[in-house]
Amino acid sequence: MQVNQIPNRVFYKDGEEFLYFGGTNYLGVTTLPEFQSLLFSSFKKWGTSYGSSRSANIQLEVYKTAEDLLAQQIGTEAAVTVSSGMLAGKLALEQLQHNTDLIFHFPNTHPALQHPFSLPLIQNEKLNPFLFDSAVSRIGIVADAIPSLEVFPIDLSILKKIPSDKKIILVLDESHSIGILGNKGQGVLDQYGLPSNVHQKISIASLGKAMGLSGGVIAGDSHFIGEIKKLQNFVGASGMNPAFLETYVNAQEIYHLQRQQLKKNLNYVAENLIPNSALTFTATYPTIYFDQEELLQLLLENNIIPTSFPYPTASGKLSRIVISAHHTKDDLNKMITQLNIFSKLNFGFEGDTRFVL
């Protein structure tokens, strides 16, 4: 479907209204008037772009201010921002290659963290034999914090089975967790009890999802971040838009309030949705995954538009309903009604008294 406006919670096509439950605007800030007001003020101060290297002789203080705040919130010694989440992943991989003997990836890792010479961490349902090679002492491991088609943080307990004499650098892609998970939206990096041989934990993320700002961040210990800043691909690239960074700093209260509203919306869905095996959902994460073409068509017939597209790390089409802080209770009711109708038609929940319009 071609549209000529940004899909907010609703959009219009040929005069017809559609409810939008797609995208990644988890906190609903991109079209929020008060958030836009902060952004417009920042544009007036910093201009619409700043096409200069971060290593140039003129340094903008807003970079340090925003990056210090990001590091504090994520729980790392340092952080550095770049123009996109994809670039953040590629720069982290480039530095990881310098610091390790081999890099391994968890199953279905996002392309941003796929290295041409990376090896699968799991082979034949066991740890890759190269992890036990005596010639390999420094190991890089990359993973999505929330794997595709899942709604819970990745289980990293398998790392405890790696020999303790191996030094591990762990890189987590927090693009779909930063801003929404953690008690302050810091993501999940700090929640793990990892083995002692994980001597560096690195977080990379797009800020263009929950945070609503085009850019990316790499967060970790000061030495790793310092080495990132020396890479040619960092020095030769323009930085993240300074207006976006100032907006990030000034929007902390908005982010907090929107995160609280998102939690309310998720709890409401959880209370009224008939659970069934066709839906992958938890009240702590704003996505409902499904793979039934019949359900997709039911939603479309009722002008409810989820995200649906072939995903690089999925076996087929990825279909997901994204619940945002900007969805109203009426929006949620309409979506829940169709899901409950589907459940009753296909799973026989006649006795369930949950909400149905």
Buried (B, 14 or more C-beta within 10 A) or exposed (E): EEEEEEBBBBBEBEEEEBBBBBBBBBBBBBBBEEBBEBBEBBBEEBEEEBEBEBEEEEEBEBBEBBBEBBBEBBBBEBBBBBBBBBBBBBBBBBBBBEBBBBBBBBEBBBEBBBBEEBBBBEEEEEBBEBBEBEEBEBBBBBBBBBBBBBBEBBEBEBBEEBBEEBBBBBBBBBBBBBBBBBEBBBBBBEBBEBBEBBEBBBBBBBBBBBBBBBBBBBBBBEEBBEBBBEBEEBEEBBBBBBBBBBBBBBBEEBBEBBBEBBBEBBEBBEEBBBBBEBBBBEBBBBBBBBBEEEBBEBBBEBBBBBBBEEBEBBEEEBBBBBBBBBBEEEBBBBBBBBBBBBBBEEEEBEEBEEBBE
